[in-house]
């Protein structure tokens, strides 16, 4: 099968990104209209209660700006994931999201860590490195597009801004890289073209030297 035939829009290409984005916005609206504070359900490192945040942190946001800044790259990167990497998209999203949260729980400072930024960095890293590793021309083009749009994000895996969970960013980035390596042979890969051998090809030996076929009398003499 041609690798390009594995590409194509499906109901999940935009449905999953939309469901996720609607879910985090609805959750935030519930929080502010009902005067709830879901921050305590975020990741709190190295505590049993704080471990629940591994599952919930990607849905919780501190304010509208935080939510909006994550929503746009989430839609772009999730759509790219489900279009170009649909064979492994759910594994990357759910397993990758879990391990990104888990790594944050292990390495982060003692504070509540919330937001879908871990997923954003997971997807950014996976999409970028997968294209480079697979060496498929469309995936490389996608990688270059992603780095052009969101390349500036890379600085925020370092502690350069107060109040930002750089540990969550770093965790998502590292998990995305690991998943890109693990799934390097899944989905679309670079195709090695196989050429059909013709009678003309038989006139040359394996070293490329001209070697015409022997006549019947020459074969008999050798015998």
Z-matrix of the N, CA and C atoms (Angstrom, degrees):
N
C 1 1.456
C 2 1.519 1 109.21
N 3 1.298 2 116.35 1 136.87
C 4 1.456 3 120.71 2 175.21
C 5 1.514 4 108.83 3 -66.34
N 6 1.337 5 115.55 4 134.36
C 7 1.465 6 119.66 5 -176.81
C 8 1.511 7 111.82 6 -60.52
N 9 1.344 8 117.00 7 -32.72
C 10 1.454 9 120.05 8 -177.79
C 11 1.520 10 111.76 9 -65.30
N 12 1.330 11 118.25 10 -21.91
C 13 1.456 12 120.90 11 179.03
C 14 1.521 13 111.71 12 -70.41
N 15 1.326 14 116.93 13 -14.99
C 16 1.450 15 120.18 14 177.50
C 17 1.521 16 111.23 15 -79.03
N 18 1.331 17 116.76 16 -10.71
C 19 1.449 18 121.06 17 176.44
C 20 1.513 19 109.56 18 -85.74
N 21 1.300 20 115.77 19 150.30
C 22 1.454 21 118.33 20 176.14
C 23 1.518 22 111.06 21 156.45
N 24 1.324 23 114.90 22 148.16
C 25 1.454 24 119.49 23 178.89
C 26 1.520 25 109.87 24 -73.38
N 27 1.311 26 114.92 25 142.55
C 28 1.450 27 121.42 26 173.91
C 29 1.520 28 107.20 27 -137.99
N 30 1.315 29 116.10 28 178.20
C 31 1.461 30 119.28 29 -178.49
C 32 1.528 31 111.71 30 -64.13
N 33 1.335 32 116.74 31 -25.73
C 34 1.465 33 119.58 32 -177.90
C 35 1.528 34 113.04 33 -82.80
N 36 1.326 35 117.47 34 -16.23
C 37 1.465 36 120.29 35 -175.99
C 38 1.518 37 111.87 36 -55.97
N 39 1.320 38 116.28 37 -44.40
C 40 1.454 39 120.48 38 178.41
C 41 1.524 40 112.56 39 -111.17
N 42 1.336 41 117.32 40 -19.28
C 43 1.460 42 119.87 41 -176.88
C 44 1.526 43 111.82 42 -66.23
N 45 1.326 44 116.70 43 -48.35
C 46 1.461 45 120.06 44 -178.90
C 47 1.530 46 111.40 45 -61.53
N 48 1.348 47 119.46 46 -48.65
C 49 1.468 48 118.78 47 176.47
C 50 1.526 49 112.99 48 -57.26
N 51 1.346 50 117.42 49 -41.33
C 52 1.454 51 120.32 50 -178.71
C 53 1.520 52 111.44 51 -66.55
N 54 1.345 53 116.79 52 -42.53
C 55 1.469 54 120.67 53 179.72
C 56 1.524 55 110.28 54 -61.72
N 57 1.318 56 115.84 55 -43.92
C 58 1.462 57 119.93 56 -179.22
C 59 1.530 58 111.20 57 -63.36
N 60 1.328 59 115.87 58 -46.75
C 61 1.461 60 119.83 59 -177.86
C 62 1.525 61 111.61 60 -66.68
N 63 1.337 62 116.56 61 -42.21
C 64 1.472 63 119.75 62 176.84
C 65 1.527 64 110.12 63 -61.35
N 66 1.331 65 116.76 64 -40.68
C 67 1.467 66 121.10 65 -178.81
C 68 1.530 67 111.53 66 -61.27
N 69 1.325 68 117.94 67 -45.14
C 70 1.469 69 118.98 68 -177.45
C 71 1.529 70 111.37 69 -71.77
N 72 1.336 71 117.04 70 -30.70
C 73 1.465 72 119.31 71 176.58
C 74 1.529 73 111.20 72 -72.15
N 75 1.329 74 116.72 73 -42.33
C 76 1.467 75 120.41 74 178.28
C 77 1.522 76 110.34 75 -62.85
N 78 1.326 77 116.87 76 -41.44
C 79 1.459 78 120.92 77 179.12
C 80 1.529 79 110.78 78 -62.53
N 81 1.319 80 116.51 79 -39.97
C 82 1.463 81 119.45 80 178.93
C 83 1.533 82 111.10 81 -68.68
N 84 1.332 83 116.86 82 -38.89
C 85 1.467 84 120.09 83 177.73
C 86 1.521 85 110.96 84 -63.87
N 87 1.326 86 117.30 85 -39.37
C 88 1.472 87 120.88 86 176.15
C 89 1.524 88 109.77 87 -61.77
N 90 1.326 89 115.58 88 -40.75
C 91 1.460 90 120.63 89 -177.99
C 92 1.524 91 111.82 90 -62.87
N 93 1.339 92 116.67 91 -45.19
C 94 1.462 93 118.46 92 -175.67
C 95 1.530 94 112.65 93 -81.55
N 96 1.320 95 118.39 94 -31.27
C 97 1.467 96 120.66 95 -179.36
C 98 1.529 97 112.02 96 -78.54
N 99 1.304 98 116.67 97 -30.82
C 100 1.475 99 120.46 98 -179.07
C 101 1.524 100 112.37 99 -100.86
N 102 1.340 101 115.86 100 6.62
C 103 1.455 102 121.74 101 177.98
C 104 1.526 103 112.50 102 57.67
N 105 1.327 104 115.26 103 43.84
C 106 1.459 105 120.66 104 174.81
C 107 1.532 106 108.89 105 -97.18
N 108 1.317 107 114.64 106 163.13
C 109 1.462 108 120.43 107 172.59
C 110 1.515 109 107.87 108 -132.59
N 111 1.333 110 114.96 109 105.17
C 112 1.461 111 119.89 110 -176.75
C 113 1.531 112 113.23 111 -89.46
N 114 1.331 113 116.79 112 1.65
C 115 1.462 114 119.27 113 -177.65
C 116 1.519 115 112.65 114 -57.38
N 117 1.323 116 116.42 115 -32.20
C 118 1.465 117 120.36 116 -178.33
C 119 1.523 118 112.22 117 -68.67
N 120 1.332 119 116.95 118 -9.95
C 121 1.466 120 120.76 119 175.62
C 122 1.526 121 112.24 120 -93.50
N 123 1.317 122 116.19 121 5.63
C 124 1.455 123 120.29 122 175.06
C 125 1.520 124 111.06 123 -77.54
N 126 1.320 125 115.44 124 -177.90
C 127 1.468 126 120.79 125 178.39
C 128 1.525 127 109.33 126 -73.71
N 129 1.325 128 115.45 127 125.24
C 130 1.463 129 120.93 128 169.12
C 131 1.523 130 106.51 129 -119.13
N 132 1.315 131 116.97 130 112.02
C 133 1.467 132 121.19 131 -166.50
C 134 1.530 133 115.23 132 -58.82
N 135 1.319 134 112.81 133 138.52
C 136 1.462 135 123.57 134 168.03
C 137 1.520 136 114.25 135 59.41
N 138 1.317 137 116.52 136 30.18
C 139 1.463 138 121.48 137 171.62
C 140 1.522 139 108.04 138 -127.93
N 141 1.321 140 115.91 139 149.72
C 142 1.458 141 119.93 140 -177.91
C 143 1.526 142 111.40 141 -65.03
N 144 1.333 143 116.60 142 -42.85
C 145 1.462 144 120.13 143 178.50
C 146 1.523 145 110.00 144 -65.54
N 147 1.322 146 116.39 145 -39.21
C 148 1.458 147 120.36 146 -179.11
C 149 1.507 148 113.78 147 -69.43
N 150 1.349 149 116.90 148 -14.04
C 151 1.467 150 120.27 149 179.99
C 152 1.526 151 111.58 150 -69.12
N 153 1.336 152 117.15 151 -24.12
C 154 1.470 153 118.87 152 178.95
C 155 1.523 154 111.04 153 -61.79
N 156 1.335 155 115.84 154 -25.02
C 157 1.452 156 119.54 155 179.00
C 158 1.520 157 113.77 156 -64.87
N 159 1.333 158 116.89 157 -20.08
C 160 1.465 159 120.34 158 176.16
C 161 1.523 160 110.13 159 -56.80
N 162 1.332 161 116.66 160 -32.98
C 163 1.462 162 121.72 161 -178.42
C 164 1.534 163 112.65 162 -93.67
N 165 1.340 164 117.30 163 -28.14
C 166 1.463 165 120.56 164 -172.47
C 167 1.527 166 114.70 165 -102.55
N 168 1.326 167 117.42 166 -21.78
C 169 1.466 168 120.33 167 -169.78
C 170 1.525 169 113.94 168 -57.85
N 171 1.337 170 117.53 169 -32.55
C 172 1.469 171 121.12 170 -175.17
C 173 1.532 172 112.89 171 -72.83
N 174 1.334 173 117.06 172 -4.37
C 175 1.464 174 120.73 173 -179.28
C 176 1.531 175 112.60 174 -111.29
N 177 1.317 176 117.74 175 -3.50
C 178 1.468 177 122.01 176 -172.47
C 179 1.526 178 110.08 177 -109.35
N 180 1.347 179 116.14 178 135.37
C 181 1.463 180 120.76 179 -180.00
C 182 1.525 181 110.29 180 -135.79
N 183 1.317 182 114.75 181 152.74
C 184 1.460 183 120.23 182 -173.00
C 185 1.529 184 113.15 183 -83.65
N 186 1.349 185 117.66 184 -32.98
C 187 1.460 186 120.94 185 -178.73
C 188 1.523 187 110.07 186 -158.27
N 189 1.333 188 115.71 187 177.73
C 190 1.466 189 120.95 188 -176.54
C 191 1.527 190 111.01 189 -64.48
N 192 1.324 191 116.21 190 -39.96
C 193 1.466 192 119.86 191 -179.80
C 194 1.524 193 110.87 192 -61.78
N 195 1.315 194 115.62 193 -44.54
C 196 1.472 195 121.65 194 177.69
C 197 1.523 196 110.08 195 -59.54
N 198 1.318 197 115.89 196 -44.60
C 199 1.462 198 121.77 197 -178.51
C 200 1.524 199 111.64 198 -66.69
N 201 1.316 200 116.91 199 -44.66
C 202 1.462 201 120.90 200 -178.56
C 203 1.524 202 111.22 201 -66.27
N 204 1.324 203 117.01 202 -41.65
C 205 1.464 204 121.13 203 -178.73
C 206 1.528 205 112.33 204 -63.27
N 207 1.317 206 116.38 205 -25.91
C 208 1.465 207 119.91 206 177.03
C 209 1.528 208 112.60 207 -89.18
N 210 1.324 209 117.67 208 -27.47
C 211 1.459 210 121.06 209 -172.76
C 212 1.528 211 113.00 210 -66.33
N 213 1.331 212 117.46 211 -43.91
C 214 1.462 213 120.29 212 -176.88
C 215 1.530 214 111.87 213 -65.60
N 216 1.351 215 119.72 214 -53.29
C 217 1.472 216 118.34 215 177.55
C 218 1.522 217 112.99 216 -64.05
N 219 1.339 218 117.64 217 -30.09
C 220 1.462 219 119.83 218 176.55
C 221 1.525 220 110.69 219 -61.09
N 222 1.326 221 116.48 220 -45.87
C 223 1.464 222 119.32 221 -179.10
C 224 1.525 223 110.97 222 -64.07
N 225 1.333 224 117.11 223 -46.13
C 226 1.471 225 121.14 224 -178.33
C 227 1.529 226 110.83 225 -63.51
N 228 1.317 227 117.43 226 -48.45
C 229 1.466 228 121.46 227 -174.48
C 230 1.527 229 112.21 228 -73.78
N 231 1.323 230 117.25 229 -38.06
C 232 1.467 231 119.28 230 177.14
C 233 1.524 232 111.01 231 -66.62
N 234 1.330 233 116.86 232 -40.58
C 235 1.465 234 120.14 233 177.40
C 236 1.520 235 110.48 234 -62.68
N 237 1.323 236 116.74 235 -40.97
C 238 1.470 237 120.96 236 177.59
C 239 1.519 238 110.50 237 -63.75
N 240 1.320 239 116.48 238 -41.81
C 241 1.463 240 120.84 239 179.88
C 242 1.522 241 111.18 240 -60.66
N 243 1.328 242 117.54 241 -47.76
C 244 1.461 243 120.74 242 -175.26
C 245 1.530 244 112.50 243 -79.03
N 246 1.312 245 117.50 244 -14.94
C 247 1.466 246 119.43 245 175.51
C 248 1.526 247 111.21 246 -87.91
N 249 1.318 248 117.00 247 -48.83
C 250 1.462 249 121.25 248 -173.92
C 251 1.536 250 113.62 249 -92.25
N 252 1.330 251 116.94 250 -22.74
C 253 1.474 252 119.81 251 -175.30
C 254 1.520 253 111.35 252 -130.39
N 255 1.331 254 116.58 253 41.32
C 256 1.462 255 119.94 254 -172.61
C 257 1.520 256 113.30 255 -63.68
N 258 1.340 257 118.24 256 -24.02
C 259 1.460 258 120.55 257 179.96
C 260 1.522 259 112.55 258 -65.58
N 261 1.325 260 116.75 259 -28.87
C 262 1.469 261 120.49 260 -177.25
C 263 1.528 262 111.84 261 -123.00
N 264 1.316 263 117.84 262 9.63
C 265 1.465 264 121.65 263 -171.74
C 266 1.524 265 112.61 264 -59.57
N 267 1.330 266 117.28 265 -46.16
C 268 1.466 267 119.85 266 -178.05
C 269 1.527 268 111.45 267 -66.79
N 270 1.325 269 116.57 268 -36.97
C 271 1.471 270 119.85 269 178.31
C 272 1.514 271 110.45 270 -65.06
N 273 1.327 272 116.34 271 -43.44
C 274 1.462 273 119.88 272 179.61
C 275 1.527 274 110.14 273 -63.44
N 276 1.326 275 116.62 274 -44.02
C 277 1.461 276 120.59 275 -176.09
C 278 1.526 277 111.95 276 -68.23
N 279 1.332 278 117.13 277 -50.85
C 280 1.467 279 120.03 278 -173.03
C 281 1.534 280 112.54 279 -84.05
N 282 1.328 281 117.18 280 -49.81
C 283 1.462 282 119.36 281 178.24
C 284 1.531 283 110.51 282 -68.37
N 285 1.332 284 115.70 283 -42.86
C 286 1.458 285 119.36 284 178.29
C 287 1.516 286 111.76 285 -62.46
N 288 1.337 287 116.97 286 -40.64
C 289 1.464 288 120.76 287 177.79
C 290 1.517 289 111.79 288 -62.81
N 291 1.341 290 116.14 289 -39.89
C 292 1.467 291 119.71 290 178.64
C 293 1.527 292 110.91 291 -64.02
N 294 1.325 293 116.81 292 -49.57
C 295 1.465 294 119.84 293 -176.80
C 296 1.531 295 112.08 294 -68.43
N 297 1.329 296 117.45 295 -31.58
C 298 1.463 297 120.06 296 175.33
C 299 1.525 298 109.91 297 -64.25
N 300 1.337 299 116.44 298 -43.91
C 301 1.459 300 120.05 299 177.11
C 302 1.516 301 112.28 300 -66.61
N 303 1.335 302 115.92 301 -38.97
C 304 1.465 303 120.69 302 -179.69
C 305 1.524 304 111.39 303 -65.43
N 306 1.329 305 117.22 304 -42.85
C 307 1.457 306 120.61 305 178.53
C 308 1.527 307 110.49 306 -65.55
N 309 1.334 308 116.97 307 -36.97
C 310 1.459 309 120.31 308 174.98
C 311 1.520 310 110.45 309 -61.15
N 312 1.316 311 116.52 310 -42.41
C 313 1.471 312 122.16 311 178.85
C 314 1.531 313 111.44 312 -60.02
N 315 1.315 314 116.51 313 -31.59
C 316 1.465 315 121.15 314 -178.24
C 317 1.532 316 112.30 315 -80.44
N 318 1.331 317 117.48 316 -44.83
C 319 1.467 318 120.10 317 -167.48
C 320 1.524 319 114.52 318 -102.73
N 321 1.326 320 118.95 319 -12.94
C 322 1.466 321 120.44 320 -168.91
C 323 1.529 322 113.16 321 -77.08
N 324 1.326 323 114.11 322 164.53
C 325 1.460 324 121.15 323 173.92
C 326 1.519 325 109.89 324 -67.93
N 327 1.326 326 116.65 325 162.57
C 328 1.463 327 121.63 326 179.13
C 329 1.525 328 109.62 327 -77.61
N 330 1.302 329 113.56 328 89.47
C 331 1.454 330 122.25 329 179.37
C 332 1.519 331 106.75 330 -164.67
N 333 1.325 332 116.95 331 164.74
C 334 1.458 333 119.30 332 176.11
C 335 1.527 334 109.41 333 -79.54
N 336 1.318 335 115.91 334 129.58
C 337 1.467 336 122.43 335 -179.29
C 338 1.531 337 107.85 336 -113.83
N 339 1.325 338 115.97 337 118.76
C 340 1.460 339 121.09 338 -175.87
C 341 1.525 340 110.43 339 -132.22
N 342 1.332 341 114.57 340 162.88
C 343 1.458 342 120.17 341 173.97
C 344 1.520 343 113.54 342 115.43
N 345 1.329 344 115.40 343 155.83
C 346 1.468 345 122.26 344 178.99
C 347 1.510 346 112.09 345 -84.31
N 348 1.329 347 117.53 346 9.21
C 349 1.459 348 120.30 347 -178.58
C 350 1.520 349 111.73 348 -61.25
N 351 1.339 350 116.10 349 -33.74
C 352 1.467 351 119.00 350 177.33
C 353 1.518 352 111.59 351 -59.80
N 354 1.344 353 116.37 352 -39.96
C 355 1.471 354 120.82 353 177.13
C 356 1.522 355 110.49 354 -68.30
N 357 1.331 356 116.97 355 -40.62
C 358 1.464 357 121.13 356 179.37
C 359 1.530 358 110.13 357 -59.25
N 360 1.325 359 116.63 358 -46.38
C 361 1.469 360 120.19 359 -179.63
C 362 1.524 361 111.52 360 -70.59
N 363 1.313 362 116.90 361 -33.51
C 364 1.461 363 121.17 362 174.58
C 365 1.526 364 110.38 363 -59.86
N 366 1.326 365 116.82 364 -49.40
C 367 1.464 366 121.81 365 -177.86
C 368 1.524 367 111.29 366 -68.74
N 369 1.315 368 116.22 367 -42.73
C 370 1.465 369 120.96 368 177.82
C 371 1.527 370 110.74 369 -56.45
N 372 1.322 371 115.90 370 -49.09
C 373 1.461 372 121.37 371 -178.44
C 374 1.525 373 111.26 372 -66.04
N 375 1.333 374 117.30 373 -45.64
C 376 1.462 375 120.70 374 -178.35
C 377 1.520 376 111.60 375 -62.73
N 378 1.322 377 117.48 376 -48.53
C 379 1.460 378 121.26 377 -177.73
C 380 1.530 379 110.51 378 -64.44
N 381 1.321 380 116.76 379 -42.80
C 382 1.466 381 119.49 380 -178.32
C 383 1.523 382 111.43 381 -65.67
N 384 1.321 383 117.48 382 -52.75
C 385 1.459 384 120.37 383 -175.35
C 386 1.533 385 112.49 384 -71.76
N 387 1.316 386 118.16 385 -30.99
C 388 1.467 387 120.30 386 178.01
C 389 1.517 388 110.97 387 -62.55
N 390 1.318 389 116.94 388 -43.34
C 391 1.461 390 119.95 389 179.07
C 392 1.513 391 112.04 390 -62.42
N 393 1.331 392 116.64 391 -40.33
C 394 1.463 393 120.64 392 -179.97
C 395 1.528 394 110.59 393 -68.24
N 396 1.332 395 116.41 394 -42.45
C 397 1.464 396 120.74 395 -177.10
C 398 1.526 397 111.52 396 -69.76
N 399 1.327 398 117.00 397 -43.92
C 400 1.461 399 120.58 398 -175.71
C 401 1.526 400 112.93 399 -73.66
N 402 1.343 401 117.78 400 -26.94
C 403 1.467 402 123.22 401 177.50
C 404 1.530 403 112.92 402 62.32
N 405 1.323 404 116.52 403 26.33
C 406 1.460 405 121.02 404 174.30
C 407 1.525 406 107.66 405 -87.88
N 408 1.333 407 116.46 406 133.87
C 409 1.465 408 119.41 407 -168.94
C 410 1.523 409 112.74 408 -59.70
N 411 1.332 410 118.39 409 -37.36
C 412 1.458 411 119.62 410 179.98
C 413 1.522 412 111.31 411 -70.73
N 414 1.329 413 116.26 412 -37.16
C 415 1.459 414 119.88 413 -178.92
C 416 1.522 415 110.70 414 -72.31
N 417 1.331 416 117.00 415 -33.64
C 418 1.460 417 119.99 416 175.26
C 419 1.532 418 109.75 417 -65.51
N 420 1.330 419 116.27 418 -41.53
C 421 1.469 420 120.16 419 176.97
C 422 1.526 421 110.55 420 -60.80
N 423 1.331 422 116.46 421 -39.69
C 424 1.466 423 120.39 422 177.06
C 425 1.525 424 110.46 423 -64.58
N 426 1.318 425 116.86 424 -42.24
C 427 1.469 426 121.11 425 179.25
C 428 1.524 427 110.62 426 -59.55
N 429 1.331 428 116.35 427 -44.13
C 430 1.461 429 120.52 428 -179.90
C 431 1.532 430 111.00 429 -66.19
N 432 1.330 431 116.37 430 -36.26
C 433 1.467 432 120.31 431 177.38
C 434 1.513 433 110.81 432 -65.20
N 435 1.329 434 115.57 433 -43.43
C 436 1.470 435 120.55 434 -179.74
C 437 1.523 436 111.11 435 -63.90
N 438 1.313 437 117.10 436 -43.22
C 439 1.464 438 119.50 437 -179.24
C 440 1.529 439 110.35 438 -68.81
N 441 1.335 440 116.79 439 -30.60
C 442 1.468 441 120.41 440 177.14
C 443 1.528 442 110.86 441 -68.78
N 444 1.339 443 116.60 442 -42.17
C 445 1.458 444 121.18 443 -177.22
C 446 1.525 445 112.69 444 -75.95
N 447 1.337 446 115.59 445 -42.12
C 448 1.462 447 119.47 446 -169.64
C 449 1.527 448 113.93 447 -126.72
N 450 1.320 449 116.41 448 16.92
C 451 1.456 450 119.35 449 -178.16
C 452 1.524 451 113.79 450 -59.45
N 453 1.330 452 116.50 451 -29.28
C 454 1.455 453 120.12 452 179.48
C 455 1.518 454 113.59 453 -65.18
N 456 1.336 455 116.63 454 -17.60
C 457 1.460 456 120.22 455 179.79
C 458 1.514 457 112.65 456 -63.35
N 459 1.323 458 117.29 457 -24.87
C 460 1.456 459 121.25 458 -172.64
C 461 1.524 460 111.67 459 -58.01
N 462 1.351 461 116.87 460 -29.82
C 463 1.462 462 119.75 461 -178.05
C 464 1.520 463 112.32 462 -66.78
N 465 1.330 464 116.58 463 -23.65
C 466 1.459 465 119.50 464 -174.91
C 467 1.533 466 113.73 465 -86.75
N 468 1.323 467 116.48 466 11.27
C 469 1.465 468 119.44 467 167.44
C 470 1.527 469 109.10 468 -86.75
N 471 1.319 470 116.28 469 0.50
C 472 1.461 471 123.40 470 177.44
C 473 1.536 472 108.63 471 -112.11
N 474 1.323 473 117.56 472 154.04
C 475 1.478 474 120.59 473 -178.12
C 476 1.525 475 112.17 474 -77.73
N 477 1.334 476 116.65 475 70.81
C 478 1.460 477 120.22 476 -175.35
C 479 1.529 478 112.28 477 -108.22
N 480 1.338 479 117.61 478 -5.32
C 481 1.461 480 119.71 479 -179.66
C 482 1.516 481 109.93 480 -135.65
N 483 1.307 482 116.31 481 126.66
C 484 1.452 483 122.19 482 -178.87
C 485 1.534 484 110.60 483 -66.15
N 486 1.327 485 115.31 484 138.14
C 487 1.459 486 120.45 485 176.77
C 488 1.513 487 114.98 486 82.78
N 489 1.325 488 117.90 487 0.98
C 490 1.468 489 121.81 488 179.47
C 491 1.524 490 109.54 489 -105.64
N 492 1.314 491 116.77 490 136.56
C 493 1.461 492 121.38 491 -178.62
C 494 1.526 493 110.05 492 -81.28
N 495 1.327 494 115.57 493 81.04
C 496 1.465 495 119.17 494 177.21
C 497 1.531 496 110.43 495 -65.63
N 498 1.335 497 116.96 496 -25.41
C 499 1.470 498 119.86 497 177.44
C 500 1.531 499 111.50 498 -65.14
N 501 1.339 500 116.15 499 -38.47
C 502 1.465 501 119.82 500 176.25
C 503 1.513 502 111.62 501 -66.68
N 504 1.330 503 116.30 502 -39.05
C 505 1.463 504 121.07 503 177.43
C 506 1.530 505 110.43 504 -63.86
N 507 1.328 506 115.80 505 -47.73
C 508 1.464 507 120.58 506 -179.43
C 509 1.523 508 111.28 507 -62.44
N 510 1.324 509 116.28 508 -40.88
C 511 1.470 510 120.29 509 179.99
C 512 1.527 511 110.85 510 -62.10
N 513 1.335 512 116.88 511 -47.23
C 514 1.458 513 120.23 512 178.19
C 515 1.512 514 111.96 513 -61.54
N 516 1.330 515 116.57 514 -41.05
C 517 1.459 516 121.42 515 -179.29
C 518 1.524 517 111.07 516 -63.54
N 519 1.313 518 117.97 517 -45.39
C 520 1.468 519 121.90 518 -178.96
C 521 1.524 520 111.40 519 -66.99
N 522 1.335 521 116.89 520 -42.04
C 523 1.470 522 120.32 521 179.00
C 524 1.520 523 110.53 522 -64.85
N 525 1.324 524 117.87 523 -39.54
C 526 1.463 525 121.27 524 177.04
C 527 1.515 526 111.99 525 -60.85
N 528 1.325 527 116.80 526 -41.69
C 529 1.460 528 121.23 527 177.25
C 530 1.526 529 111.06 528 -63.39
N 531 1.327 530 116.77 529 -44.21
C 532 1.474 531 121.12 530 179.63
C 533 1.524 532 110.80 531 -62.02
N 534 1.330 533 116.84 532 -43.06
C 535 1.468 534 120.33 533 -179.70
C 536 1.530 535 110.77 534 -67.92
N 537 1.323 536 117.69 535 -34.05
C 538 1.468 537 120.47 536 176.88
C 539 1.523 538 110.40 537 -62.19
N 540 1.325 539 116.77 538 -38.77
C 541 1.467 540 120.81 539 177.81
C 542 1.527 541 110.63 540 -71.56
N 543 1.330 542 117.05 541 -44.55
C 544 1.464 543 121.01 542 -178.10
C 545 1.529 544 111.96 543 -62.11
N 546 1.335 545 117.13 544 -37.44
C 547 1.461 546 122.04 545 -175.87
C 548 1.524 547 112.13 546 -102.96
N 549 1.322 548 116.81 547 25.19
C 550 1.466 549 120.48 548 -177.09
C 551 1.525 550 112.64 549 -64.41
N 552 1.336 551 118.15 550 -23.70
C 553 1.469 552 121.48 551 -179.90
C 554 1.524 553 112.34 552 -104.11
N 555 1.317 554 117.59 553 9.51
C 556 1.459 555 122.15 554 179.57
C 557 1.524 556 110.19 555 -100.55
N 558 1.331 557 115.14 556 146.71
C 559 1.456 558 119.57 557 176.41
C 560 1.512 559 111.88 558 73.57
N 561 1.314 560 116.45 559 -140.10
C 562 1.456 561 122.27 560 -176.45
C 563 1.520 562 109.54 561 -75.94
N 564 1.311 563 116.45 562 128.82
C 565 1.459 564 121.57 563 175.98
C 566 1.522 565 108.86 564 -133.65
N 567 1.306 566 115.49 565 164.83
C 568 1.463 567 120.29 566 177.77
C 569 1.520 568 109.31 567 -66.62
N 570 1.322 569 117.60 568 130.97
C 571 1.458 570 122.56 569 -177.42
C 572 1.510 571 110.75 570 -90.81
N 573 1.319 572 115.67 571 128.55
C 574 1.466 573 120.23 572 172.53
C 575 1.525 574 107.87 573 -86.75
N 576 1.326 575 117.12 574 116.55
C 577 1.459 576 121.43 575 -176.29
C 578 1.530 577 110.60 576 -74.23
N 579 1.316 578 115.90 577 133.28
C 580 1.455 579 122.37 578 177.69
C 581 1.520 580 108.73 579 -107.47
N 582 1.318 581 116.85 580 126.20
C 583 1.456 582 121.19 581 -177.36
C 584 1.525 583 109.98 582 -99.90
N 585 1.327 584 115.53 583 138.89
C 586 1.460 585 121.35 584 179.13
C 587 1.520 586 110.17 585 -76.04
N 588 1.313 587 115.70 586 131.29
C 589 1.464 588 120.81 587 -179.94
C 590 1.523 589 110.00 588 -75.92
N 591 1.328 590 116.43 589 133.79
C 592 1.459 591 122.24 590 179.84
C 593 1.523 592 109.73 591 -112.99
N 594 1.351 593 116.14 592 174.38
C 595 1.460 594 120.51 593 178.18
C 596 1.526 595 111.43 594 -63.49
N 597 1.326 596 115.95 595 -31.82
C 598 1.462 597 119.36 596 177.97
C 599 1.525 598 111.06 597 -63.56
N 600 1.362 599 116.24 598 -37.70
C 601 1.460 600 119.98 599 -179.89
C 602 1.517 601 111.27 600 -64.11
N 603 1.336 602 117.01 601 -28.50
C 604 1.459 603 120.95 602 -177.86
C 605 1.518 604 112.64 603 -70.91
N 606 1.356 605 117.07 604 -12.37
C 607 1.462 606 120.83 605 179.51
C 608 1.523 607 112.22 606 -78.90
N 609 1.345 608 117.42 607 -3.70
C 610 1.462 609 121.40 608 -178.21
C 611 1.521 610 109.75 609 -124.72
N 612 1.341 611 115.40 610 143.87
C 613 1.455 612 118.74 611 178.28
C 614 1.522 613 110.02 612 -81.91
N 615 1.345 614 116.38 613 -176.17
C 616 1.460 615 120.93 614 -175.28
C 617 1.519 616 112.92 615 -66.64
N 618 1.330 617 117.35 616 -17.34
C 619 1.467 618 121.66 617 178.20
C 620 1.522 619 113.04 618 -94.37
N 621 1.340 620 116.15 619 1.34
C 622 1.464 621 120.64 620 179.44
C 623 1.505 622 114.42 621 87.43
N 624 1.337 623 117.75 622 8.63
C 625 1.463 624 121.53 623 179.30
C 626 1.515 625 110.66 624 -85.29
N 627 1.345 626 115.34 625 141.75
C 628 1.461 627 120.11 626 -179.92
C 629 1.524 628 109.65 627 -65.44
N 630 1.322 629 114.94 628 126.38
C 631 1.463 630 120.07 629 -177.31
C 632 1.524 631 108.59 630 -142.51
N 633 1.338 632 117.26 631 86.51
C 634 1.464 633 120.74 632 -177.00
C 635 1.529 634 110.60 633 -65.14
N 636 1.313 635 117.58 634 150.89
C 637 1.470 636 120.50 635 -179.90
C 638 1.527 637 111.13 636 -64.63
N 639 1.294 638 115.23 637 143.50
C 640 1.463 639 120.50 638 -178.42
C 641 1.524 640 110.98 639 -77.02
N 642 1.351 641 113.79 640 147.46
C 643 1.457 642 118.68 641 177.97
C 644 1.522 643 109.56 642 -77.47
N 645 1.328 644 115.94 643 163.80
C 646 1.457 645 120.88 644 -175.43
C 647 1.507 646 111.89 645 -62.48
N 648 1.371 647 118.18 646 -39.34
C 649 1.449 648 120.25 647 -178.49
C 650 1.524 649 111.68 648 -68.69
N 651 1.344 650 117.52 649 -31.01
C 652 1.450 651 120.70 650 176.56
C 653 1.513 652 110.89 651 -68.38
N 654 1.336 653 116.95 652 -38.35
C 655 1.455 654 120.84 653 177.80
C 656 1.515 655 110.56 654 -64.82
N 657 1.384 656 117.12 655 -40.62
C 658 1.473 657 121.55 656 179.72
C 659 1.499 658 110.73 657 -64.02
N 660 1.358 659 117.48 658 -40.17
C 661 1.465 660 120.72 659 179.58
C 662 1.521 661 111.98 660 -63.85
N 663 1.356 662 116.29 661 -36.93
C 664 1.450 663 120.11 662 177.79
C 665 1.526 664 112.08 663 -66.26
N 666 1.318 665 114.81 664 -33.19
C 667 1.476 666 119.02 665 178.56
C 668 1.529 667 109.88 666 -73.31
